[in-house]
Amino acid sequence: MYIVIKSVDHAPDGVARAITHLAVAARWEGTSIQPGATLPLNIAYVTNDAILSSEALNLDHTEYVAIGMARISKSLSFLDRLRFKPS
């Protein structure tokens, strides 16, 4: 899944900050994300960059903003595409 986002200015507490990353997760606990699946997602702004180097997702570093729908490609998985090197 590719998500393209430009920096968004966000100031819910009166302190402006640029949002440059999103956290995206399956909406329902236990949902298996398989090739070809269509499923609802929770979308949250990453509000603390500490989450980017963390081994676990700490939701205290995010702010929920929306529900979205995703269709997972039936082709190479995202991680496989990252590792793919054309010959």
VOZAPA-194435 format. One record per residue: residue number from 1; residue in one letter; x, y, z of N, C-alpha, C in turn. Coordinates in pm, whole numbers, plus 32768, in hexadecimal, padded with zeros to 4 digits. Example, Ala and Ser with C-alpha at 12.3 -4.5 7.8 and 13.67 -1.06 7.14 Angstrom:
2
(1, 'A', (8527, 7DC7, 830C), (84CE, 7E3E, 830C), (8528, 7EB6, 830C));
(2, 'S', (8505, 7F1F, 82C4), (8557, 7F96, 82CA), (850A, 8003, 8313));
***
This chain:
87
(1, 'M', (8054, 7F8C, 8000), (8000, 8000, 8000), (8059, 807B, 8000));
(2, 'Y', (803E, 80D8, 7FA9), (8089, 8154, 7FA4), (8031, 81C4, 7FD8));
(3, 'I', (8065, 8213, 8031), (801F, 8288, 8062), (807B, 82FE, 804C));
(4, 'V', (8048, 8361, 8007), (8095, 83DA, 7FEE), (8053, 844A, 803C));
(5, 'I', (80A0, 848F, 808C), (806A, 84FD, 80DB), (80CC, 8570, 80DA));
(6, 'K', (809A, 85E6, 80C4), (80EC, 865D, 80D5), (80E5, 8681, 8168));
(7, 'S', (8143, 86CD, 8197), (8141, 86F8, 8221), (80C0, 8744, 823D));
(8, 'V', (8082, 8723, 82AE), (8004, 8761, 82D7), (801E, 87AD, 8358));
(9, 'D', (7FEC, 8826, 8360), (7FF7, 8870, 83DE), (7F81, 8848, 8436));
(10, 'H', (7F9E, 8827, 84B4), (7F39, 87F4, 8510), (7F4E, 8837, 8597));
(11, 'A', (7EE3, 8871, 85D0), (7EF1, 88BA, 864E), (7E77, 88A8, 86A8));
(12, 'P', (7E5B, 882D, 86D5), (7DE4, 8819, 8728), (7DF0, 8859, 87B3));
(13, 'D', (7E6A, 8865, 87E5), (7E7F, 889D, 886B), (7EB8, 892A, 8863));
(14, 'G', (7EAF, 8968, 87EE), (7EE2, 89F0, 87DE), (7F76, 89F7, 87BB));
(15, 'V', (7FBB, 8984, 87BC), (8049, 897F, 8799), (8053, 8941, 870E));
(16, 'A', (8078, 8992, 86AC), (807F, 8960, 8622), (80F3, 88FF, 8612));
(17, 'R', (80DA, 8895, 85CA), (8145, 8836, 85A9), (812B, 8800, 851D));
(18, 'A', (8194, 87E1, 84D6), (8188, 87A8, 8450), (817A, 8710, 845D));
(19, 'I', (8116, 86DA, 841C), (8101, 864A, 841B), (813F, 8614, 839A));
(20, 'T', (81A0, 85BA, 83A8), (81E5, 8583, 8333), (81D4, 84EC, 8325));
(21, 'H', (8199, 84AB, 838D), (8186, 841A, 838A), (80FA, 83F7, 83BB));
(22, 'L', (80C8, 8386, 8386), (8048, 8350, 83B2), (805E, 82C5, 83EC));
(23, 'A', (800A, 82A1, 844B), (8003, 8216, 847A), (7F82, 81DD, 8441));
(24, 'V', (7F8B, 816A, 8400), (7F17, 812B, 83C1), (7F10, 809C, 83F3));
(25, 'A', (7E97, 8074, 8420), (7E86, 7FED, 8456), (7DFC, 7FB8, 8431));
(26, 'A', (7DF1, 7F34, 842A), (7D6E, 7EF8, 8412), (7D0D, 7F27, 847D));
(27, 'R', (7C91, 7F44, 8455), (7C2D, 7F7B, 84B0), (7C03, 7F16, 851B));
(28, 'W', (7BFA, 7E98, 84F6), (7BCA, 7E31, 8553), (7C3D, 7DDC, 8586));
(29, 'E', (7C45, 7DCC, 8608), (7CAC, 7D78, 8644), (7CA4, 7CEB, 860C));
(30, 'G', (7D16, 7CB2, 85EE), (7D1C, 7C29, 85BA), (7D09, 7C20, 8524));
(31, 'T', (7CF6, 7C90, 84E1), (7CE4, 7C8F, 8450), (7D67, 7C68, 840D));
(32, 'S', (7D60, 7C08, 83B3), (7DD4, 7BDC, 8368), (7DDC, 7C2E, 82E7));
(33, 'I', (7E4C, 7C6D, 82D0), (7E5E, 7CBE, 8258), (7EA1, 7C66, 81EF));
(34, 'Q', (7E50, 7C35, 8192), (7E7D, 7BD7, 812D), (7E75, 7C17, 80A3));
(35, 'P', (7EC6, 7BEA, 8043), (7EBB, 7C1D, 7FBA), (7E2C, 7C0D, 7F87));
(36, 'G', (7DF9, 7C77, 7F46), (7D73, 7C75, 7F0F), (7D05, 7CA1, 7F6F));
(37, 'A', (7D27, 7CB6, 7FEE), (7CC3, 7CDC, 8052), (7C99, 7D6D, 8040));
(38, 'T', (7C1C, 7D8A, 8062), (7BEA, 7E13, 806D), (7BBC, 7E21, 80FD));
(39, 'L', (7BF1, 7E85, 8143), (7BD1, 7E90, 81D0), (7BD5, 7F20, 8201));
(40, 'P', (7B8A, 7F3C, 826C), (7B8F, 7FC1, 82A8), (7C0D, 7FD2, 82FC));
(41, 'L', (7C40, 804D, 8300), (7CBA, 806C, 834A), (7CA2, 80DF, 83AB));
(42, 'N', (7CE9, 80DD, 841A), (7CF5, 8151, 8472), (7D6C, 81A2, 8440));
(43, 'I', (7D5B, 8225, 8439), (7DC6, 827E, 840C), (7DE2, 82E2, 847B));
(44, 'A', (7E62, 82F2, 849E), (7E87, 834F, 8509), (7F01, 839E, 84DF));
(45, 'Y', (7F08, 841A, 850D), (7F80, 846A, 84FB), (7FE9, 843B, 855F));
(46, 'V', (8067, 8436, 8536), (80D6, 841F, 8592), (80FA, 84A8, 85CB));
(47, 'T', (80EB, 84B7, 864E), (8100, 8539, 868F), (8184, 8541, 86DA));
(48, 'N', (81CB, 84D2, 86E3), (824D, 84CF, 8726), (82A7, 8473, 86D6));
(49, 'D', (8312, 84A8, 869E), (836A, 8459, 8648), (83B3, 83E8, 868F));
(50, 'A', (83AA, 83E1, 8714), (83E7, 8371, 875E), (83AE, 82EC, 872F));
(51, 'I', (8332, 82ED, 86FF), (82F1, 8272, 86D2), (8338, 8236, 8658));
(52, 'L', (837E, 828A, 860B), (83BE, 825C, 8590), (8432, 81FD, 85A9));
(53, 'S', (8470, 8205, 861E), (84DF, 81AB, 863E), (84BA, 8148, 86AB));
(54, 'S', (843D, 8147, 86D2), (840E, 80ED, 873C), (83F5, 8060, 8705));
(55, 'E', (8408, 7FFC, 8759), (83ED, 7F72, 8731), (8359, 7F4F, 873B));
(56, 'A', (830E, 7F9D, 8786), (827F, 7F83, 8798), (8230, 8003, 877D));
(57, 'L', (81B7, 7FF2, 874D), (8160, 8064, 8733), (8127, 8099, 87B6));
(58, 'N', (814B, 8113, 87DA), (8117, 8154, 8851), (80B0, 81BB, 8824));
(59, 'L', (8031, 819E, 883A), (7FC7, 81F6, 8809), (7FC6, 827E, 884D));
(60, 'D', (8012, 828D, 88BA), (801F, 8310, 88F9), (8069, 8373, 889D));
(61, 'H', (80AE, 833E, 8837), (80F8, 8392, 87DA), (80AA, 83AA, 8758));
(62, 'T', (8028, 838B, 875B), (7FD3, 83A0, 86E5), (7F54, 83E8, 870D));
(63, 'E', (7F0F, 841C, 86A8), (7E8B, 8456, 86BE), (7E2F, 8424, 8650));
(64, 'Y', (7DC9, 83D8, 8679), (7D68, 839F, 861B), (7D24, 8410, 85CE));
(65, 'V', (7D19, 8400, 8548), (7CD8, 8467, 84F9), (7C6B, 8435, 849B));
(66, 'A', (7C6F, 83B4, 8473), (7C0C, 8389, 840F), (7C06, 82F1, 8402));
(67, 'I', (7B9D, 82C6, 83BD), (7B90, 823B, 8390), (7B9B, 8240, 82F8));
(68, 'G', (7BE3, 81E2, 82C0), (7BF1, 81DC, 822E), (7BDC, 814E, 81FE));
(69, 'M', (7BDA, 813B, 817C), (7BCF, 80B6, 8141), (7C4C, 809C, 80EE));
(70, 'A', (7C7C, 8021, 80F2), (7CF2, 7FFB, 80A4), (7CD7, 7F7C, 8056));
(71, 'R', (7D10, 7F74, 7FE1), (7D0F, 7EF8, 7F94), (7DA0, 7ECD, 7F89));
(72, 'I', (7DBE, 7E58, 7FBC), (7E47, 7E25, 7FBD), (7E63, 7DE2, 7F36));
(73, 'S', (7ED0, 7E08, 7EF8), (7EF5, 7DD4, 7E75), (7F07, 7D3D, 7E79));
(74, 'K', (7EE5, 7CFB, 7E0B), (7EFB, 7C6A, 7E00), (7F88, 7C4B, 7DCE));
(75, 'S', (7FD1, 7CB4, 7DA4), (8058, 7CA0, 7D6F), (80BC, 7C99, 7DE2));
(76, 'L', (813A, 7CB1, 7DC6), (81A2, 7CAB, 7E2C), (817B, 7CFB, 7EA8));
(77, 'S', (819B, 7CC5, 7F1B), (817E, 7D0E, 7F96), (81D6, 7D8B, 7F9E));
(78, 'F', (81AC, 7DE9, 7FF1), (81F6, 7E66, 8001), (8287, 7E4B, 8029));
(79, 'L', (829D, 7DF2, 8089), (8326, 7DD5, 80B4), (8376, 7D92, 8046));
(80, 'D', (8335, 7D3B, 7FF9), (837B, 7CFB, 7F88), (83A3, 7D65, 7F22));
(81, 'R', (834C, 7DC8, 7F0B), (836D, 7E32, 7EAC), (83E2, 7E86, 7EDE));
(82, 'L', (83EA, 7E9B, 7F61), (845B, 7EE6, 7F96), (84DE, 7E9D, 7F82));
(83, 'R', (84DA, 7E18, 7F8B), (8553, 7DC7, 7F7B), (8573, 7DA9, 7EE9));
(84, 'F', (8510, 7DBC, 7E8F), (8521, 7D9A, 7E03), (858A, 7DF1, 7DC0));
(85, 'K', (85E9, 7DB2, 7D7E), (8651, 7DFA, 7D35), (8653, 7DC3, 7CA7));
(86, 'P', (8624, 7E15, 7C46), (8624, 7DE5, 7BBB), (86B1, 7DC2, 7B8C));
(87, 'S', (86BA, 7D5A, 7B3B), (873D, 7D31, 7B09), (875E, 7D74, 7A87));
***
